[in-house]
Amino acid sequence: MTLRNRQRSTSIQALTERLSLELDPSHHLAGPFLPQTPFDSAASSRHSSPVPPYRKVKQPQPSALIRWVVEPVSALRILFVPLVLFIGWESLRPYATPGAPNPFARTFLLSGYVPGSLPEDPRYAKSYWDLAFIAYYVVFFAFVRQVSMVNICTPLARYFGIKKEAKLTRFGEQGYAVIYFAFFGAWGVRIMGQLPTSWYQTEHFWKDYPHWDMKPELKRYYLMQMAYWLHQLLVLVLGLEKPRKDFRELVAHHIVTLWLVGWSYLTNLTLIGNAVYLSMDIPDAFFAFSKCLNYIQWNRAKLVSFAVFFVMWTYFRHYLNLVILWSVWTQFDLLPVVSQQWKPEDGVWLAGWMRYQIFTPLALLQLLNLFWYFLIVRIFVRALITAEATDERSDDEDDGKED
């Protein structure tokens, strides 16, 4: 075989593998929607060759530096430290430092109160103490994730007949995702309803900029979202979730998300940030719920849920994201003239070239979403054509040896 033919054969093989990702059991999006093995089937019957007997291997203990990421008790101890110090300071303050602010409050309560803002409409600005707030809630989400998976989702999965440790873990991950995205999706809708941008009135992204003084609920929502995505990046990098075929795409997604979140917060673009968050969280809640239904083999409910998810993903992650991109490209000039400059000391960051800096990460995020949308469409079409989702298959996700 000539070198040219060999290269052509390799290219065709690689393309074929990419186009068949919707049948890949190790893909984070496609894998959970493959037909699951019936609960009463023996795993060994699906293998054409003998499988070595399963031996439980003792998992290595995480180092002390990252133990809090996987052990709820360790995370809870860290969370209690600022609370105990806060209570201690409050108890001693009347005698030692009357009238002095409690420095430990800034780790878990908002900082940056704007003096002079009305008591009925308080406002908050950015603060260096926001970094401590984010760090605290990274630990908080580590605790919530583990408690949700172990104490809520795992018993629920066992109740519905899931026995394998690998699938119990996957169900727990998706159950936690349902809890998080449903809560923050609803919270994002509530917050947008308090803003001039409701519902995606995009011209208000730019009018009256800079939006440096935030409602307390918006600031809390923004910083907790940032903490969540930092924690999720830690989960991926530390290998706490079994890597999927699209591991690199997921890491890229998290990095781009953190780029958007951090930069939009720094440059006082929290109104557009809330709109982007909302467009991501709501379809993710339906996505994770559909995965859970597939794991417990509620096949008709799964198909209905997946159809709803398909509509939600199309509307939120593509239509609304394209609306946001269109606004960045065409409405950027609605900025007040005095705000169209780079002057960070005045809270003004939007010089003309910033149009491209805002547009680029949003466009990259849309490209990632289109990559996944291609797979979603293929999965959806396959479900409509086959109308069958309960046969025995050897490509069941995480089947075979237990972890």
DRENSEGU-89590 format. One record per residue (C-alpha): x, y, z; residue in one letter; chain; residue number from 1. Coordinates in steps of 0.5 Angstrom, whole numbers. Each point is the difference from the previous one (the first is absolute). Example, Ala and Ser with C-alpha at 12.3 -4.5 7.8 and 13.67 -1.06 7.14 Angstrom:
BEGIN
<px->25&py->-9&pz->16&r->A&c->A&k->1>
<px->2&py->7&pz->-2&r->S&c->A&k->2>
//
This chain:
BEGIN
<px->0&py->0&pz->0&r->M&c->A&k->1>
<px->3&py->7&pz->-2&r->T&c->A&k->2>
<px->1&py->5&pz->5&r->L&c->A&k->3>
<px->-6&py->5&pz->-3&r->R&c->A&k->4>
<px->-5&py->-6&pz->0&r->N&c->A&k->5>
<px->2&py->-2&pz->8&r->R&c->A&k->6>
<px->-1&py->7&pz->2&r->Q&c->A&k->7>
<px->-6&py->1&pz->-4&r->R&c->A&k->8>
<px->-3&py->-7&pz->3&r->S&c->A&k->9>
<px->2&py->3&pz->7&r->T&c->A&k->10>
<px->-3&py->7&pz->-1&r->S&c->A&k->11>
<px->-7&py->-4&pz->-2&r->I&c->A&k->12>
<px->1&py->-4&pz->6&r->Q&c->A&k->13>
<px->0&py->6&pz->4&r->A&c->A&k->14>
<px->-5&py->3&pz->-3&r->L&c->A&k->15>
<px->-5&py->-6&pz->1&r->T&c->A&k->16>
<px->2&py->0&pz->7&r->E&c->A&k->17>
<px->-2&py->7&pz->1&r->R&c->A&k->18>
<px->-7&py->-1&pz->-4&r->L&c->A&k->19>
<px->-2&py->-6&pz->5&r->S&c->A&k->20>
<px->1&py->3&pz->6&r->L&c->A&k->21>
<px->-7&py->0&pz->2&r->E&c->A&k->22>
<px->1&py->-8&pz->0&r->L&c->A&k->23>
<px->6&py->1&pz->5&r->D&c->A&k->24>
<px->-1&py->-2&pz->7&r->P&c->A&k->25>
<px->5&py->4&pz->3&r->S&c->A&k->26>
<px->-2&py->7&pz->-3&r->H&c->A&k->27>
<px->-3&py->4&pz->5&r->H&c->A&k->28>
<px->-6&py->2&pz->-4&r->L&c->A&k->29>
<px->-1&py->-6&pz->-4&r->A&c->A&k->30>
<px->2&py->-6&pz->5&r->G&c->A&k->31>
<px->-6&py->1&pz->5&r->P&c->A&k->32>
<px->-5&py->0&pz->-6&r->F&c->A&k->33>
<px->2&py->-7&pz->-2&r->L&c->A&k->34>
<px->-5&py->-5&pz->2&r->P&c->A&k->35>
<px->2&py->-3&pz->7&r->Q&c->A&k->36>
<px->0&py->-7&pz->2&r->T&c->A&k->37>
<px->-6&py->-3&pz->3&r->P&c->A&k->38>
<px->1&py->0&pz->7&r->F&c->A&k->39>
<px->-1&py->-8&pz->1&r->D&c->A&k->40>
<px->5&py->-1&pz->-6&r->S&c->A&k->41>
<px->7&py->-3&pz->2&r->A&c->A&k->42>
<px->5&py->4&pz->-2&r->A&c->A&k->43>
<px->4&py->-6&pz->-3&r->S&c->A&k->44>
<px->-5&py->-2&pz->-5&r->S&c->A&k->45>
<px->2&py->6&pz->-4&r->R&c->A&k->46>
<px->7&py->-2&pz->-1&r->H&c->A&k->47>
<px->3&py->-4&pz->-5&r->S&c->A&k->48>
<px->6&py->-2&pz->3&r->S&c->A&k->49>
<px->1&py->-2&pz->8&r->P&c->A&k->50>
<px->1&py->6&pz->5&r->V&c->A&k->51>
<px->5&py->-1&pz->5&r->P&c->A&k->52>
<px->-4&py->0&pz->7&r->P&c->A&k->53>
<px->-1&py->7&pz->3&r->Y&c->A&k->54>
<px->5&py->1&pz->6&r->R&c->A&k->55>
<px->-1&py->6&pz->4&r->K&c->A&k->56>
<px->6&py->5&pz->0&r->V&c->A&k->57>
<px->1&py->4&pz->6&r->K&c->A&k->58>
<px->0&py->7&pz->-2&r->Q&c->A&k->59>
<px->5&py->5&pz->1&r->P&c->A&k->60>
<px->-1&py->5&pz->6&r->Q&c->A&k->61>
<px->0&py->7&pz->-3&r->P&c->A&k->62>
<px->5&py->5&pz->3&r->S&c->A&k->63>
<px->-1&py->4&pz->6&r->A&c->A&k->64>
<px->0&py->7&pz->-5&r->L&c->A&k->65>
<px->-6&py->-3&pz->-4&r->I&c->A&k->66>
<px->-4&py->-4&pz->5&r->R&c->A&k->67>
<px->-5&py->5&pz->1&r->W&c->A&k->68>
<px->-2&py->-1&pz->-8&r->V&c->A&k->69>
<px->-2&py->-7&pz->1&r->V&c->A&k->70>
<px->-2&py->-1&pz->8&r->E&c->A&k->71>
<px->-6&py->4&pz->2&r->P&c->A&k->72>
<px->3&py->0&pz->7&r->V&c->A&k->73>
<px->6&py->3&pz->-2&r->S&c->A&k->74>
<px->-4&py->6&pz->-4&r->A&c->A&k->75>
<px->-4&py->1&pz->6&r->L&c->A&k->76>
<px->5&py->1&pz->5&r->R&c->A&k->77>
<px->3&py->5&pz->-5&r->I&c->A&k->78>
<px->-7&py->4&pz->0&r->L&c->A&k->79>
<px->0&py->0&pz->7&r->F&c->A&k->80>
<px->6&py->4&pz->1&r->V&c->A&k->81>
<px->-2&py->6&pz->-2&r->P&c->A&k->82>
<px->-7&py->-1&pz->3&r->L&c->A&k->83>
<px->3&py->-1&pz->7&r->V&c->A&k->84>
<px->5&py->6&pz->-1&r->L&c->A&k->85>
<px->-6&py->4&pz->-2&r->F&c->A&k->86>
<px->-4&py->-2&pz->6&r->I&c->A&k->87>
<px->6&py->1&pz->5&r->G&c->A&k->88>
<px->1&py->7&pz->-3&r->W&c->A&k->89>
<px->-7&py->2&pz->1&r->E&c->A&k->90>
<px->0&py->-2&pz->7&r->S&c->A&k->91>
<px->6&py->3&pz->2&r->L&c->A&k->92>
<px->-1&py->7&pz->-4&r->R&c->A&k->93>
<px->-4&py->4&pz->5&r->P&c->A&k->94>
<px->6&py->-1&pz->5&r->Y&c->A&k->95>
<px->6&py->0&pz->-4&r->A&c->A&k->96>
<px->-2&py->4&pz->-7&r->T&c->A&k->97>
<px->-7&py->3&pz->1&r->P&c->A&k->98>
<px->-2&py->3&pz->-7&r->G&c->A&k->99>
<px->6&py->-4&pz->-4&r->A&c->A&k->100>
<px->-3&py->-4&pz->-6&r->P&c->A&k->101>
<px->1&py->-8&pz->0&r->N&c->A&k->102>
<px->6&py->-1&pz->-4&r->P&c->A&k->103>
<px->-3&py->-8&pz->-1&r->F&c->A&k->104>
<px->-6&py->2&pz->-3&r->A&c->A&k->105>
<px->3&py->2&pz->-6&r->R&c->A&k->106>
<px->2&py->-8&pz->-2&r->T&c->A&k->107>
<px->-8&py->-2&pz->0&r->F&c->A&k->108>
<px->-4&py->7&pz->0&r->L&c->A&k->109>
<px->1&py->5&pz->-6&r->L&c->A&k->110>
<px->5&py->6&pz->1&r->S&c->A&k->111>
<px->0&py->6&pz->-4&r->G&c->A&k->112>
<px->-6&py->4&pz->2&r->Y&c->A&k->113>
<px->-1&py->6&pz->-3&r->V&c->A&k->114>
<px->0&py->6&pz->5&r->P&c->A&k->115>
<px->-6&py->4&pz->-1&r->G&c->A&k->116>
<px->-5&py->-5&pz->-4&r->S&c->A&k->117>
<px->-7&py->0&pz->3&r->L&c->A&k->118>
<px->-1&py->-5&pz->5&r->P&c->A&k->119>
<px->-6&py->-3&pz->-4&r->E&c->A&k->120>
<px->4&py->0&pz->-6&r->D&c->A&k->121>
<px->7&py->-2&pz->2&r->P&c->A&k->122>
<px->6&py->0&pz->-5&r->R&c->A&k->123>
<px->7&py->-4&pz->0&r->Y&c->A&k->124>
<px->6&py->1&pz->-4&r->A&c->A&k->125>
<px->6&py->-5&pz->-1&r->K&c->A&k->126>
<px->5&py->-1&pz->6&r->S&c->A&k->127>
<px->6&py->-4&pz->1&r->Y&c->A&k->128>
<px->-4&py->-3&pz->5&r->W&c->A&k->129>
<px->-4&py->-4&pz->-6&r->D&c->A&k->130>
<px->6&py->-4&pz->-1&r->L&c->A&k->131>
<px->-1&py->-3&pz->8&r->A&c->A&k->132>
<px->-7&py->-1&pz->-2&r->F&c->A&k->133>
<px->1&py->-4&pz->-6&r->I&c->A&k->134>
<px->5&py->-4&pz->4&r->A&c->A&k->135>
<px->-5&py->-2&pz->5&r->Y&c->A&k->136>
<px->-5&py->-2&pz->-5&r->Y&c->A&k->137>
<px->4&py->-4&pz->-4&r->V&c->A&k->138>
<px->1&py->-4&pz->7&r->V&c->A&k->139>
<px->-8&py->1&pz->1&r->F&c->A&k->140>
<px->-1&py->-3&pz->-7&r->F&c->A&k->141>
<px->5&py->-6&pz->1&r->A&c->A&k->142>
<px->-4&py->-2&pz->7&r->F&c->A&k->143>
<px->-7&py->1&pz->-4&r->V&c->A&k->144>
<px->2&py->-4&pz->-6&r->R&c->A&k->145>
<px->2&py->-6&pz->5&r->Q&c->A&k->146>
<px->-6&py->0&pz->4&r->V&c->A&k->147>
<px->-4&py->0&pz->-6&r->S&c->A&k->148>
<px->3&py->-5&pz->-3&r->M&c->A&k->149>
<px->1&py->-5&pz->6&r->V&c->A&k->150>
<px->-6&py->2&pz->4&r->N&c->A&k->151>
<px->-5&py->2&pz->-5&r->I&c->A&k->152>
<px->1&py->-3&pz->-7&r->C&c->A&k->153>
<px->3&py->-7&pz->2&r->T&c->A&k->154>
<px->-5&py->-2&pz->5&r->P&c->A&k->155>
<px->-5&py->2&pz->-6&r->L&c->A&k->156>
<px->3&py->-4&pz->-5&r->A&c->A&k->157>
<px->1&py->-6&pz->4&r->R&c->A&k->158>
<px->-8&py->1&pz->1&r->Y&c->A&k->159>
<px->-1&py->0&pz->-8&r->F&c->A&k->160>
<px->4&py->-7&pz->0&r->G&c->A&k->161>
<px->7&py->3&pz->-2&r->I&c->A&k->162>
<px->6&py->-4&pz->3&r->K&c->A&k->163>
<px->6&py->1&pz->-3&r->K&c->A&k->164>
<px->5&py->5&pz->3&r->E&c->A&k->165>
<px->2&py->3&pz->-7&r->A&c->A&k->166>
<px->-8&py->1&pz->-1&r->K&c->A&k->167>
<px->-1&py->3&pz->7&r->L&c->A&k->168>
<px->5&py->5&pz->-1&r->T&c->A&k->169>
<px->-2&py->2&pz->-7&r->R&c->A&k->170>
<px->-7&py->1&pz->3&r->F&c->A&k->171>
<px->2&py->4&pz->6&r->G&c->A&k->172>
<px->4&py->4&pz->-5&r->E&c->A&k->173>
<px->-6&py->2&pz->-4&r->Q&c->A&k->174>
<px->-5&py->0&pz->6&r->G&c->A&k->175>
<px->5&py->6&pz->3&r->Y&c->A&k->176>
<px->0&py->3&pz->-7&r->A&c->A&k->177>
<px->-8&py->0&pz->0&r->V&c->A&k->178>
<px->0&py->3&pz->7&r->I&c->A&k->179>
<px->5&py->6&pz->-1&r->Y&c->A&k->180>
<px->-2&py->2&pz->-7&r->F&c->A&k->181>
<px->-8&py->0&pz->2&r->A&c->A&k->182>
<px->2&py->4&pz->6&r->F&c->A&k->183>
<px->5&py->5&pz->-4&r->F&c->A&k->184>
<px->-5&py->0&pz->-6&r->G&c->A&k->185>
<px->-6&py->2&pz->4&r->A&c->A&k->186>
<px->5&py->5&pz->4&r->W&c->A&k->187>
<px->2&py->3&pz->-6&r->G&c->A&k->188>
<px->-7&py->1&pz->-3&r->V&c->A&k->189>
<px->-2&py->4&pz->6&r->R&c->A&k->190>
<px->6&py->4&pz->0&r->I&c->A&k->191>
<px->-1&py->2&pz->-7&r->M&c->A&k->192>
<px->-7&py->2&pz->2&r->G&c->A&k->193>
<px->3&py->5&pz->4&r->Q&c->A&k->194>
<px->5&py->3&pz->-5&r->L&c->A&k->195>
<px->-2&py->4&pz->-6&r->P&c->A&k->196>
<px->3&py->-5&pz->-5&r->T&c->A&k->197>
<px->-7&py->-5&pz->2&r->S&c->A&k->198>
<px->-1&py->-4&pz->-5&r->W&c->A&k->199>
<px->6&py->1&pz->-4&r->Y&c->A&k->200>
<px->-1&py->8&pz->-2&r->Q&c->A&k->201>
<px->7&py->0&pz->-2&r->T&c->A&k->202>
<px->1&py->7&pz->-1&r->E&c->A&k->203>
<px->0&py->1&pz->7&r->H&c->A&k->204>
<px->7&py->-4&pz->0&r->F&c->A&k->205>
<px->3&py->6&pz->-2&r->W&c->A&k->206>
<px->-5&py->6&pz->2&r->K&c->A&k->207>
<px->2&py->4&pz->6&r->D&c->A&k->208>
<px->7&py->-4&pz->1&r->Y&c->A&k->209>
<px->4&py->-1&pz->4&r->P&c->A&k->210>
<px->-4&py->-4&pz->4&r->H&c->A&k->211>
<px->5&py->0&pz->6&r->W&c->A&k->212>
<px->-5&py->0&pz->6&r->D&c->A&k->213>
<px->-4&py->-7&pz->0&r->M&c->A&k->214>
<px->-6&py->-2&pz->4&r->K&c->A&k->215>
<px->2&py->-5&pz->6&r->P&c->A&k->216>
<px->-4&py->-6&pz->-3&r->E&c->A&k->217>
<px->4&py->1&pz->-7&r->L&c->A&k->218>
<px->7&py->1&pz->3&r->K&c->A&k->219>
<px->-2&py->-6&pz->5&r->R&c->A&k->220>
<px->-2&py->-4&pz->-6&r->Y&c->A&k->221>
<px->6&py->2&pz->-5&r->Y&c->A&k->222>
<px->5&py->-2&pz->5&r->L&c->A&k->223>
<px->-3&py->-7&pz->2&r->M&c->A&k->224>
<px->-1&py->-1&pz->-7&r->Q&c->A&k->225>
<px->8&py->1&pz->-1&r->M&c->A&k->226>
<px->1&py->-4&pz->6&r->A&c->A&k->227>
<px->-4&py->-6&pz->-3&r->Y&c->A&k->228>
<px->4&py->0&pz->-6&r->W&c->A&k->229>
<px->7&py->0&pz->3&r->L&c->A&k->230>
<px->-2&py->-6&pz->4&r->H&c->A&k->231>
<px->-3&py->-3&pz->-6&r->Q&c->A&k->232>
<px->7&py->1&pz->-3&r->L&c->A&k->233>
<px->4&py->-3&pz->6&r->L&c->A&k->234>
<px->-5&py->-6&pz->-1&r->V&c->A&k->235>
<px->2&py->-1&pz->-7&r->L&c->A&k->236>
<px->8&py->2&pz->1&r->V&c->A&k->237>
<px->0&py->-5&pz->6&r->L&c->A&k->238>
<px->-3&py->-6&pz->-3&r->G&c->A&k->239>
<px->-6&py->0&pz->5&r->L&c->A&k->240>
<px->-5&py->-2&pz->-6&r->E&c->A&k->241>
<px->2&py->-5&pz->-5&r->K&c->A&k->242>
<px->3&py->3&pz->-6&r->P&c->A&k->243>
<px->-5&py->0&pz->-6&r->R&c->A&k->244>
<px->2&py->0&pz->-8&r->K&c->A&k->245>
<px->-1&py->7&pz->0&r->D&c->A&k->246>
<px->4&py->2&pz->6&r->F&c->A&k->247>
<px->4&py->5&pz->-4&r->R&c->A&k->248>
<px->-6&py->4&pz->-2&r->E&c->A&k->249>
<px->-3&py->0&pz->7&r->L&c->A&k->250>
<px->7&py->3&pz->3&r->V&c->A&k->251>
<px->-1&py->5&pz->-6&r->A&c->A&k->252>
<px->-7&py->1&pz->2&r->H&c->A&k->253>
<px->2&py->1&pz->7&r->H&c->A&k->254>
<px->6&py->5&pz->-1&r->I&c->A&k->255>
<px->-4&py->4&pz->-5&r->V&c->A&k->256>
<px->-6&py->1&pz->5&r->T&c->A&k->257>
<px->5&py->2&pz->5&r->L&c->A&k->258>
<px->3&py->5&pz->-5&r->W&c->A&k->259>
<px->-7&py->3&pz->-1&r->L&c->A&k->260>
<px->-2&py->0&pz->7&r->V&c->A&k->261>
<px->6&py->3&pz->3&r->G&c->A&k->262>
<px->1&py->5&pz->-6&r->W&c->A&k->263>
<px->-7&py->2&pz->0&r->S&c->A&k->264>
<px->0&py->1&pz->8&r->Y&c->A&k->265>
<px->7&py->4&pz->0&r->L&c->A&k->266>
<px->-3&py->5&pz->-6&r->T&c->A&k->267>
<px->-7&py->1&pz->3&r->N&c->A&k->268>
<px->-4&py->-4&pz->-5&r->L&c->A&k->269>
<px->-4&py->-4&pz->5&r->T&c->A&k->270>
<px->-6&py->1&pz->-4&r->L&c->A&k->271>
<px->2&py->-3&pz->-6&r->I&c->A&k->272>
<px->3&py->-5&pz->4&r->G&c->A&k->273>
<px->-6&py->-2&pz->4&r->N&c->A&k->274>
<px->-4&py->-1&pz->-7&r->A&c->A&k->275>
<px->6&py->-5&pz->-2&r->V&c->A&k->276>
<px->-1&py->-4&pz->6&r->Y&c->A&k->277>
<px->-7&py->0&pz->-1&r->L&c->A&k->278>
<px->1&py->-3&pz->-7&r->S&c->A&k->279>
<px->4&py->-6&pz->3&r->M&c->A&k->280>
<px->-3&py->-2&pz->6&r->D&c->A&k->281>
<px->-7&py->-1&pz->-2&r->I&c->A&k->282>
<px->1&py->-5&pz->-5&r->P&c->A&k->283>
<px->6&py->-3&pz->4&r->D&c->A&k->284>
<px->-6&py->-2&pz->5&r->A&c->A&k->285>
<px->-4&py->-4&pz->-5&r->F&c->A&k->286>
<px->6&py->-3&pz->-3&r->F&c->A&k->287>
<px->2&py->-3&pz->7&r->A&c->A&k->288>
<px->-7&py->-2&pz->1&r->F&c->A&k->289>
<px->0&py->-4&pz->-6&r->S&c->A&k->290>
<px->6&py->-3&pz->1&r->K&c->A&k->291>
<px->-3&py->-2&pz->7&r->C&c->A&k->292>
<px->-6&py->-3&pz->-3&r->L&c->A&k->293>
<px->4&py->-4&pz->-5&r->N&c->A&k->294>
<px->4&py->-3&pz->6&r->Y&c->A&k->295>
<px->-6&py->-3&pz->3&r->I&c->A&k->296>
<px->-3&py->-2&pz->-6&r->Q&c->A&k->297>
<px->-6&py->4&pz->0&r->W&c->A&k->298>
<px->0&py->0&pz->-8&r->N&c->A&k->299>
<px->-6&py->3&pz->-2&r->R&c->A&k->300>
<px->1&py->6&pz->5&r->A&c->A&k->301>
<px->7&py->1&pz->-2&r->K&c->A&k->302>
<px->-2&py->1&pz->-7&r->L&c->A&k->303>
<px->-5&py->5&pz->2&r->V&c->A&k->304>
<px->5&py->3&pz->4&r->S&c->A&k->305>
<px->5&py->0&pz->-5&r->F&c->A&k->306>
<px->-4&py->3&pz->-5&r->A&c->A&k->307>
<px->-2&py->6&pz->5&r->V&c->A&k->308>
<px->8&py->0&pz->1&r->F&c->A&k->309>
<px->1&py->1&pz->-8&r->F&c->A&k->310>
<px->-5&py->6&pz->0&r->V&c->A&k->311>
<px->3&py->3&pz->6&r->M&c->A&k->312>
<px->7&py->-1&pz->-3&r->W&c->A&k->313>
<px->-1&py->3&pz->-7&r->T&c->A&k->314>
<px->-4&py->6&pz->3&r->Y&c->A&k->315>
<px->5&py->2&pz->6&r->F&c->A&k->316>
<px->7&py->-3&pz->-2&r->R&c->A&k->317>
<px->-1&py->2&pz->-8&r->H&c->A&k->318>
<px->-6&py->5&pz->-1&r->Y&c->A&k->319>
<px->1&py->5&pz->6&r->L&c->A&k->320>
<px->8&py->-1&pz->0&r->N&c->A&k->321>
<px->0&py->2&pz->-7&r->L&c->A&k->322>
<px->-5&py->6&pz->2&r->V&c->A&k->323>
<px->6&py->2&pz->5&r->I&c->A&k->324>
<px->5&py->-1&pz->-5&r->L&c->A&k->325>
<px->-4&py->5&pz->-5&r->W&c->A&k->326>
<px->-1&py->5&pz->6&r->S&c->A&k->327>
<px->8&py->0&pz->1&r->V&c->A&k->328>
<px->1&py->1&pz->-7&r->W&c->A&k->329>
<px->-5&py->5&pz->-2&r->T&c->A&k->330>
<px->-2&py->4&pz->7&r->Q&c->A&k->331>
<px->7&py->1&pz->3&r->F&c->A&k->332>
<px->-1&py->7&pz->-3&r->D&c->A&k->333>
<px->-6&py->1&pz->5&r->L&c->A&k->334>
<px->5&py->1&pz->5&r->L&c->A&k->335>
<px->1&py->8&pz->3&r->P&c->A&k->336>
<px->5&py->3&pz->-4&r->V&c->A&k->337>
<px->4&py->2&pz->7&r->V&c->A&k->338>
<px->0&py->-8&pz->1&r->S&c->A&k->339>
<px->3&py->-2&pz->-6&r->Q&c->A&k->340>
<px->7&py->1&pz->2&r->Q&c->A&k->341>
<px->5&py->-5&pz->4&r->W&c->A&k->342>
<px->0&py->4&pz->7&r->K&c->A&k->343>
<px->0&py->-6&pz->6&r->P&c->A&k->344>
<px->1&py->5&pz->5&r->E&c->A&k->345>
<px->-7&py->3&pz->-1&r->D&c->A&k->346>
<px->-3&py->-7&pz->-2&r->G&c->A&k->347>
<px->0&py->1&pz->-7&r->V&c->A&k->348>
<px->3&py->-5&pz->-4&r->W&c->A&k->349>
<px->-4&py->0&pz->-7&r->L&c->A&k->350>
<px->5&py->3&pz->-5&r->A&c->A&k->351>
<px->-2&py->-2&pz->-7&r->G&c->A&k->352>
<px->5&py->-6&pz->-1&r->W&c->A&k->353>
<px->-4&py->-3&pz->6&r->M&c->A&k->354>
<px->-6&py->-2&pz->-5&r->R&c->A&k->355>
<px->5&py->-5&pz->-2&r->Y&c->A&k->356>
<px->2&py->-3&pz->6&r->Q&c->A&k->357>
<px->-7&py->-1&pz->3&r->I&c->A&k->358>
<px->-2&py->-3&pz->-7&r->F&c->A&k->359>
<px->6&py->-5&pz->0&r->T&c->A&k->360>
<px->-2&py->-4&pz->6&r->P&c->A&k->361>
<px->-7&py->0&pz->-1&r->L&c->A&k->362>
<px->1&py->-2&pz->-7&r->A&c->A&k->363>
<px->5&py->-6&pz->2&r->L&c->A&k->364>
<px->-6&py->-2&pz->5&r->L&c->A&k->365>
<px->-5&py->0&pz->-6&r->Q&c->A&k->366>
<px->5&py->-5&pz->-4&r->L&c->A&k->367>
<px->1&py->-5&pz->6&r->L&c->A&k->368>
<px->-8&py->0&pz->1&r->N&c->A&k->369>
<px->-1&py->-1&pz->-8&r->L&c->A&k->370>
<px->5&py->-6&pz->1&r->F&c->A&k->371>
<px->-4&py->-3&pz->5&r->W&c->A&k->372>
<px->-7&py->2&pz->-4&r->Y&c->A&k->373>
<px->2&py->-4&pz->-6&r->F&c->A&k->374>
<px->1&py->-6&pz->5&r->L&c->A&k->375>
<px->-7&py->2&pz->3&r->I&c->A&k->376>
<px->-3&py->0&pz->-7&r->V&c->A&k->377>
<px->2&py->-7&pz->-1&r->R&c->A&k->378>
<px->-2&py->-3&pz->6&r->I&c->A&k->379>
<px->-7&py->3&pz->-1&r->F&c->A&k->380>
<px->-1&py->-2&pz->-7&r->V&c->A&k->381>
<px->3&py->-7&pz->2&r->R&c->A&k->382>
<px->-5&py->0&pz->6&r->A&c->A&k->383>
<px->-6&py->2&pz->-5&r->L&c->A&k->384>
<px->2&py->-5&pz->-5&r->I&c->A&k->385>
<px->1&py->-6&pz->5&r->T&c->A&k->386>
<px->-5&py->1&pz->5&r->A&c->A&k->387>
<px->3&py->-5&pz->4&r->E&c->A&k->388>
<px->5&py->1&pz->6&r->A&c->A&k->389>
<px->0&py->-6&pz->4&r->T&c->A&k->390>
<px->4&py->-6&pz->-4&r->D&c->A&k->391>
<px->6&py->-3&pz->3&r->E&c->A&k->392>
<px->6&py->3&pz->-3&r->R&c->A&k->393>
<px->8&py->-1&pz->1&r->S&c->A&k->394>
<px->1&py->7&pz->0&r->D&c->A&k->395>
<px->-4&py->2&pz->6&r->D&c->A&k->396>
<px->4&py->6&pz->4&r->E&c->A&k->397>
<px->4&py->-2&pz->5&r->D&c->A&k->398>
<px->-2&py->-8&pz->0&r->D&c->A&k->399>
<px->5&py->-5&pz->1&r->G&c->A&k->400>
<px->5&py->0&pz->6&r->K&c->A&k->401>
<px->-3&py->4&pz->6&r->E&c->A&k->402>
<px->5&py->6&pz->2&r->D&c->A&k->403>
//
